[in-house]
Amino acid sequence: MLFHLASNPVGNVVFTLLDPNGNAVFRDQTGAQTVTSAPANGTYTLIAHGVADAIGSYQLQVIDQSALPAAGIDPPIAFDTPINGQLTSFGQVDTYTFTAAAGQKLFFEGSRGSPLPLAARHPTGQSVFNQTFGSVGPYIASAAGQYTLTITASPNIGLYSFEVWNVPTLSPFRSHSARLSLFN
């Protein structure tokens, strides 16, 4: 299930999803959240509440992703290479993969696009981040393997552009002092 959550002004309302036993599936979130499997059978409760004494409006959309057409997986992407795409229909999901080494430092830059949900998953399936298009990082890959990025048309469609940067490790800088004498 994909929960697309939005508030106006942004961040004034947060959302918590509780399973039938009252355990939090996610807590105090402001953007799109993907729940890949339900921890328990039964009725789930979604709670929307204001941050502190904030007031505002919110939108909520729940999408059963199993009912959507299967997402195509694009060829693996190369680091430091701009990727351009377009989501043309509601619920469309574009999926990209890249391979990272453990300890590799990465930076994600969503440079153009509607406010589209952008999510990254670790090789084990664990969420790395789940947010609206923008900048994320630096992120240090905790495991070697294939990472997955998904961009979802929910509720917006349109053009997008992003890049995954490999952030180089800087060599330590050593300062040296020297005495220089000049003679005429």
Buried (B, 14 or more C-beta within 10 A) or exposed (E): BBBBBBBEEEEBBBBBBBBEEEEEBBEEBBBBBBBEEEEEEEEBEBEEEEEEEEEEEBEEBBBEBEEBEEBEEEEEBEBEEEBEBEBEEBBBBBBBBBBBEEEBBBBBBBBEBBBBBBBBBBBEEEEBBBBBBEEBBEBEBBEEEEBBBBBBBBBBBBEBBBBBBBBEEEEEEEEEEEEEEEEE
